[in-house]
């Protein structure tokens, strides 16, 4: 295979406009699910991880 397989749910994220995706993710991160999972942890380490993830998501969008 030329590229690794991508689950359909993740592939659907590529089709969404970036503004909509950001709004959905922000809403999710304020949800009780995110609170209990630790995804909204305010630590510097978590902020750095989320920034790195955001940069990885932005890179392919810039390449389009």
Secondary structure, 3 states (H helix, E strand, C coil): CCCCCCCHHHHHHHHCCHHHHHHHHHHHHCCHHHHHHCCCCCCHHHHHHHHHHHHHHHHHHHHC
